[in-house]
Amino acid sequence: MEQILDIFRIHGWTDALRVFFDVAIVYYVIYRILLLIKGTRAVQMLFGLVVVIVFFIISQKQYLNLATAHWFIEQFIANFIIIIVIIFQHDIRRALAHFGRSSMLSGGSVFEETQVLEEIIKASVMLSSRKIGALIAIEREANLDDYTEEGIKIDAVVTKDLLYSIFVPEHQNPLHDGALIVQQGRVTAAGCFLPLTNNNRVEKTLGTRHRAGIGLSEETDAAIVIVSEESGTISVGYRGELTRDLDANQMRDHLQRIFSAAPLNQSRTTLVDRWRDWRSSVKRNAALHAATKRNAPATDGAAKSSGTSPDLSKPAEAGADEKVSETHEATH
Ligand SMILES: Nc1ncnc2c1ncn2[C@@H]1O[C@H](COP(=O)(O)OP(=O)(O)OP(=O)(O)O)[C@@H](O)[C@H]1O
């Protein structure tokens, strides 16, 4: 402490504070960049870069004296910024677009978040009971705008009936093919194309719907819900992992865990963060409880009104709705 005060005395308080802020800013920027790239392809790039720099140093005259290799690496390093911008253009665009906004499902009211997830769970159960394939990407921290661009833009409240009707596989319904995207608690696009995973450990029996779901979950921190047309099973993809064959309860638990987890670019390490996590999980449970109570009459109403649609009046759907509300109750 004495030494720090000495530095302040010798250099003067203004200069010392300037240096302190200078170092703090650089420290914070590097820390955020490391958190941002943690667990992504950029980490491999970083290791590659360290190897290149080490080779650059040892190829100098005073060490190995590899003139051509040294010149080549020098050229590479001189153009490094341009190379980085080209390789990471999408990520940079997304990171810049992300500034100043937060996902509703992570930053909005816990009650609204619970409602949105409940509608997605109900829709998935309904789709699953009829073996209608579906792919739903729910945005968290990473912006999904890039993936909505080529889809069909929608701006609608997330409801079970809307999600169900979007995926009904009619020829006249172009929305059913591709992925539906939920951003800030609203349906923003359907018929979107998602990147397929290159992971060769993914089971060979899984087709492109599942591969697209895993692919997006590798590139972003979105939660992906996949309903299989072939088997009717519900899976959730998150951070490159696919959790398969979920019932409504398991799906709810899994999604709640994902949405109460730290964003991809943050780590919950401090006591304050842990306290925030705990508080948000208490709020989430209270909201879920309130939603269950409020939803009881609303669900009945929805079931009645959906009875007017020939497709939705099949017994399978009534069963599906019951299954959701039953399993919902069972969580409490
Ligand atoms: N890259 C993609 N992005 C978004 N949706 C896609 C993509 N690829 C395929 N799909 C959707 O998946 C459907 C094809 O699913 P496919 O049968 O190949 O997959 P699957 O994983 O075996 O799923 P299922 O179990 O439902 O059959 C397409 O009709 C389309 O709706």
The ligand as an SDF file (V2000), in Angstrom:
LIG
                    3D

 31 33  0  0  0  0  0  0  0  0999 V2000
  -30.1420  -25.6130  -42.6180 N   0  0  0  0  0  0  0  0  0  0  0  0
  -31.4210  -25.6550  -42.2530 C   0  0  0  0  0  0  0  0  0  0  0  0
  -31.9700  -24.5880  -41.6250 N   0  0  0  0  0  0  0  0  0  0  0  0
  -33.2520  -24.6300  -41.2350 C   0  0  0  0  0  0  0  0  0  0  0  0
  -34.0620  -25.6760  -41.3980 N   0  0  0  0  0  0  0  0  0  0  0  0
  -33.5680  -26.7580  -42.0230 C   0  0  0  0  0  0  0  0  0  0  0  0
  -32.2270  -26.8100  -42.4690 C   0  0  0  0  0  0  0  0  0  0  0  0
  -32.0130  -28.0100  -43.0280 N   0  0  0  0  0  0  0  0  0  0  0  0
  -33.1800  -28.6760  -42.9440 C   0  0  0  0  0  0  0  0  0  0  0  0
  -34.1120  -27.9430  -42.3230 N   0  0  0  0  0  0  0  0  0  0  0  0
  -35.4990  -28.3390  -42.0430 C   0  0  0  0  0  0  0  0  0  0  0  0
  -35.4950  -29.7210  -41.7790 O   0  0  0  0  0  0  0  0  0  0  0  0
  -36.3160  -30.4100  -42.7190 C   0  0  0  0  0  0  0  0  0  0  0  0
  -35.6600  -31.7000  -43.1330 C   0  0  0  0  0  0  0  0  0  0  0  0
  -35.4710  -32.4340  -42.0260 O   0  0  0  0  0  0  0  0  0  0  0  0
  -34.7160  -33.8570  -42.0650 P   0  0  0  0  0  0  0  0  0  0  0  0
  -35.7470  -34.9210  -42.1740 O   0  0  0  0  0  0  0  0  0  0  0  0
  -33.6000  -33.8420  -43.0200 O   0  0  0  0  0  0  0  0  0  0  0  0
  -34.0600  -33.7470  -40.6470 O   0  0  0  0  0  0  0  0  0  0  0  0
  -34.0870  -34.6710  -39.3540 P   0  0  0  0  0  0  0  0  0  0  0  0
  -33.0530  -34.0980  -38.4420 O   0  0  0  0  0  0  0  0  0  0  0  0
  -34.0130  -36.1180  -39.7260 O   0  0  0  0  0  0  0  0  0  0  0  0
  -35.4840  -34.3300  -38.7290 O   0  0  0  0  0  0  0  0  0  0  0  0
  -36.7950  -35.2340  -38.5590 P   0  0  0  0  0  0  0  0  0  0  0  0
  -36.5100  -36.1230  -37.3840 O   0  0  0  0  0  0  0  0  0  0  0  0
  -37.8130  -34.1950  -38.3000 O   0  0  0  0  0  0  0  0  0  0  0  0
  -37.0020  -35.9880  -39.8530 O   0  0  0  0  0  0  0  0  0  0  0  0
  -36.4340  -29.4600  -43.8850 C   0  0  0  0  0  0  0  0  0  0  0  0
  -37.6610  -29.6710  -44.5570 O   0  0  0  0  0  0  0  0  0  0  0  0
  -36.3640  -28.1060  -43.2490 C   0  0  0  0  0  0  0  0  0  0  0  0
  -37.6520  -27.6970  -42.7960 O   0  0  0  0  0  0  0  0  0  0  0  0
  1  2  1  0
  2  3  1  0
  2  7  2  0
  3  4  2  0
  4  5  1  0
  5  6  2  0
  6  7  1  0
  6 10  1  0
  7  8  1  0
  8  9  2  0
  9 10  1  0
 10 11  1  0
 11 12  1  0
 11 30  1  0
 12 13  1  0
 13 14  1  0
 13 28  1  0
 14 15  1  0
 15 16  1  0
 16 17  2  0
 16 18  1  0
 16 19  1  0
 19 20  1  0
 20 21  2  0
 20 22  1  0
 20 23  1  0
 23 24  1  0
 24 25  2  0
 24 26  1  0
 24 27  1  0
 28 29  1  0
 28 30  1  0
 30 31  1  0
M  END
$$$$
